[in-house]
Amino acid sequence: MKVSEIREWDNVEITDRLEEIKEQQFRLRFQAATMTLDNPKLIQKMRRDSARLQTVLRERQIDTRSEKDGMS
């Protein structure tokens, strides 16, 4: 997942995808704990994807605040 792709999504899509990733992370951590995880790199990939999504949401939040401050 690339940041340029994420920026094309609206906030609802990003939030939905973030929830899906959190659920996947939970399942992967559970599999890792029970030694049934096939690919341990998936945990790292999910963590990074989550960080990318949260970063884009935060950027939008900051942009919204700066626009409101500039209008006053």
N, CA, C and O of each residue as an XYZ file, in Angstrom:
288
protein
N       0.853     -1.168      0.000
C       0.000      0.000      0.000
C       0.901      1.234      0.000
O       1.802      1.366      0.829
N       0.639      2.127     -0.942
C       1.443      3.333     -1.065
C       0.676      4.544     -0.541
O      -0.554      4.585     -0.585
N       1.413      5.511     -0.054
C       0.805      6.713      0.504
C       0.050      7.470     -0.577
O      -1.006      8.044     -0.308
N       0.573      7.478     -1.790
C      -0.120      8.179     -2.875
C      -1.494      7.572     -3.134
O      -2.438      8.295     -3.452
N      -1.616      6.258     -3.002
C      -2.917      5.603     -3.156
C      -3.848      5.976     -2.007
O      -5.034      6.237     -2.211
N      -3.294      5.997     -0.802
C      -4.100      6.297      0.384
C      -4.661      7.711      0.307
O      -5.806      7.950      0.694
N      -3.865      8.642     -0.188
C      -4.305     10.038     -0.252
C      -5.486     10.228     -1.183
O      -6.199     11.225     -1.076
N      -5.705      9.290     -2.094
C      -6.844      9.374     -3.006
C      -8.142      8.938     -2.331
O      -9.228      9.268     -2.809
N      -8.040      8.207     -1.236
C      -9.211      7.718     -0.517
C      -9.798      8.824      0.350
O      -9.106      9.777      0.710
N     -11.081      8.688      0.681
C     -11.671      9.625      1.632
C     -11.465      9.089      3.058
O     -11.034      7.952      3.246
N     -11.771      9.901      4.028
C     -11.516      9.543      5.432
C     -12.268      8.288      5.872
O     -11.769      7.522      6.696
N     -13.455      8.079      5.333
C     -14.239      6.904      5.712
C     -13.538      5.631      5.246
O     -13.459      4.654      5.992
N     -13.032      5.640      4.019
C     -12.315      4.477      3.506
C     -11.061      4.196      4.325
O     -10.757      3.047      4.646
N     -10.350      5.247      4.654
C      -9.118      5.086      5.437
C      -9.438      4.511      6.810
O      -8.759      3.598      7.281
N     -10.468      5.043      7.449
C     -10.858      4.565      8.773
C     -11.301      3.103      8.720
O     -10.950      2.312      9.596
N     -12.062      2.753      7.706
C     -12.494      1.354      7.552
C     -11.304      0.426      7.357
O     -11.230     -0.644      7.962
N     -10.387      0.842      6.516
C      -9.195      0.019      6.262
C      -8.344     -0.101      7.524
O      -7.768     -1.157      7.787
N      -8.264      0.957      8.290
C      -7.500      0.936      9.533
C      -8.095     -0.067     10.518
O      -7.358     -0.783     11.195
N      -9.411     -0.121     10.599
C     -10.074     -1.097     11.473
C      -9.794     -2.527     11.011
O      -9.565     -3.414     11.833
N      -9.814     -2.747      9.692
C      -9.507     -4.074      9.157
C      -8.080     -4.493      9.506
O      -7.831     -5.638      9.883
N      -7.166     -3.563      9.375
C      -5.765     -3.862      9.663
C      -5.582     -4.187     11.139
O      -4.822     -5.092     11.483
N      -6.266     -3.465     12.010
C      -6.157     -3.754     13.439
C      -6.668     -5.151     13.767
O      -6.096     -5.847     14.606
N      -7.754     -5.561     13.098
C      -8.267     -6.915     13.300
C      -7.263     -7.956     12.797
O      -7.034     -8.975     13.449
N      -6.669     -7.689     11.636
C      -5.667     -8.601     11.093
C      -4.450     -8.694     12.017
O      -3.900     -9.775     12.229
N      -4.040     -7.551     12.561
C      -2.903     -7.548     13.483
C      -3.191     -8.423     14.692
O      -2.326     -9.172     15.146
N      -4.401     -8.328     15.208
C      -4.777     -9.148     16.357
C      -4.661    -10.625     16.020
O      -4.078    -11.403     16.774
N      -5.235    -11.008     14.856
C      -5.177    -12.412     14.442
C      -3.737    -12.878     14.238
O      -3.382    -13.994     14.618
N      -2.913    -12.023     13.638
C      -1.519    -12.399     13.399
C      -0.744    -12.548     14.708
O       0.070    -13.460     14.852
N      -0.998    -11.651     15.658
C      -0.327    -11.774     16.954
C      -0.750    -13.052     17.666
O       0.062    -13.706     18.320
N      -2.015    -13.398     17.537
C      -2.510    -14.629     18.140
C      -1.849    -15.841     17.493
O      -1.437    -16.776     18.180
N      -1.750    -15.816     16.159
C      -1.084    -16.913     15.459
C       0.389    -17.010     15.841
O       0.927    -18.108     15.980
N       1.035    -15.866     16.009
C       2.447    -15.873     16.398
C       2.612    -16.467     17.788
O       3.573    -17.190     18.051
N       1.686    -16.164     18.667
C       1.774    -16.679     20.037
C       1.548    -18.182     20.086
O       2.113    -18.874     20.933
N       0.723    -18.683     19.179
C       0.446    -20.120     19.166
C       1.346    -20.870     18.192
O       1.148    -22.060     17.947
N       2.335    -20.175     17.638
C       3.325    -20.763     16.728
C       2.709    -21.308     15.435
O       3.232    -22.271     14.875
N       1.627    -20.724     14.956
C       1.017    -21.169     13.705
C       1.138    -20.127     12.602
O       0.523    -20.271     11.546
N       1.918    -19.088     12.832
C       2.073    -18.025     11.852
C       3.047    -18.465     10.766
O       4.182    -18.843     11.057
N       2.598    -18.415      9.504
C       3.437    -18.852      8.394
C       4.478    -17.811      8.002
O       5.626    -18.155      7.719
N       4.081    -16.539      7.983
C       4.974    -15.484      7.529
C       5.048    -14.371      8.577
O       4.153    -13.528      8.631
N       6.081    -14.347      9.402
C       6.191    -13.336     10.459
C       6.320    -11.906      9.933
O       6.041    -10.956     10.665
N       6.730    -11.743      8.700
C       6.864    -10.401      8.123
C       5.512     -9.708      7.952
O       5.455     -8.486      7.816
N       4.437    -10.475      7.957
C       3.111     -9.883      7.820
C       2.790     -8.941      8.972
O       2.113     -7.930      8.784
N       3.272     -9.269     10.156
C       3.038     -8.397     11.318
C       3.673     -7.034     11.073
O       3.054     -6.002     11.335
N       4.886     -7.026     10.579
C       5.591     -5.782     10.282
C       4.868     -5.006      9.176
O       4.725     -3.787      9.269
N       4.413     -5.701      8.135
C       3.709     -5.046      7.035
C       2.420     -4.392      7.525
O       2.117     -3.260      7.146
N       1.668     -5.090      8.359
C       0.419     -4.539      8.884
C       0.684     -3.311      9.756
O      -0.055     -2.328      9.701
N       1.745     -3.380     10.557
C       2.091     -2.256     11.424
C       2.444     -1.025     10.585
O       2.033      0.090     10.907
N       3.191     -1.230      9.533
C       3.581     -0.106      8.675
C       2.398      0.458      7.898
O       2.271      1.673      7.745
N       1.532     -0.425      7.410
C       0.330      0.052      6.715
C      -0.548      0.872      7.659
O      -1.103      1.900      7.272
N      -0.664      0.411      8.884
C      -1.442      1.139      9.884
C      -0.843      2.525     10.117
O      -1.571      3.514     10.206
N       0.462      2.591     10.214
C       1.134      3.876     10.431
C       0.911      4.809      9.247
O       0.710      6.009      9.435
N       0.946      4.275      8.037
C       0.705      5.110      6.853
C      -0.707      5.692      6.869
O      -0.907      6.875      6.594
N      -1.670      4.852      7.193
C      -3.059      5.316      7.240
C      -3.240      6.387      8.310
O      -3.892      7.403      8.068
N      -2.677      6.169      9.472
C      -2.796      7.136     10.557
C      -2.094      8.442     10.206
O      -2.555      9.515     10.595
N      -0.990      8.365      9.478
C      -0.266      9.563      9.075
C      -1.102     10.418      8.138
O      -1.169     11.636      8.303
N      -1.736      9.794      7.162
C      -2.574     10.542      6.213
C      -3.756     11.176      6.937
O      -4.103     12.326      6.668
N      -4.375     10.433      7.853
C      -5.481     11.010      8.628
C      -5.013     12.212      9.443
O      -5.705     13.226      9.518
N      -3.852     12.095     10.044
C      -3.315     13.196     10.853
C      -2.978     14.405      9.985
O      -3.224     15.542     10.386
N      -2.420     14.172      8.807
C      -2.127     15.277      7.892
C      -3.402     16.034      7.539
O      -3.421     17.265      7.515
N      -4.459     15.286      7.268
C      -5.731     15.924      6.923
C      -6.303     16.698      8.101
O      -6.885     17.770      7.930
N      -6.133     16.151      9.286
C      -6.611     16.830     10.480
C      -5.862     18.150     10.678
O      -6.471     19.164     11.019
N      -4.569     18.138     10.469
C      -3.761     19.352     10.612
C      -4.138     20.369      9.541
O      -4.241     21.560      9.833
N      -4.348     19.911      8.296
C      -4.744     20.816      7.221
C      -6.077     21.483      7.521
O      -6.257     22.673      7.262
N      -7.005     20.717      8.063
C      -8.317     21.260      8.397
C      -8.198     22.334      9.472
O      -8.842     23.381      9.391
N      -7.379     22.070     10.467
C      -7.191     23.048     11.546
C      -6.519     24.315     11.029
O      -6.906     25.417     11.416
N      -5.521     24.174     10.162
C      -4.820     25.341      9.670
C      -5.727     26.185      8.773
O      -5.616     27.411      8.751
N      -6.629     25.522      8.030
C      -7.577     26.270      7.210
C      -8.553     27.064      8.084
O      -8.895     28.203      7.766
N      -8.995     26.455      9.184
C      -9.905     27.151     10.086
C      -9.209     28.331     10.752
O      -9.808     29.395     10.911
N      -7.950     28.150     11.142
C      -7.197     29.227     11.787
C      -6.936     30.371     10.801
O      -6.945     31.538     11.190
N      -6.710     30.047      9.560
C      -6.449     31.076      8.553
C      -7.656     31.890      8.200
O      -7.528     33.032      7.758
N      -8.836     31.324      8.385
C     -10.074     32.024      8.042
C     -10.483     33.024      9.122
O     -11.242     33.951      8.841
N     -10.005     32.855     10.327
C     -10.420     33.718     11.435
C      -9.801     35.080     11.368
O     -10.057     35.918     12.233
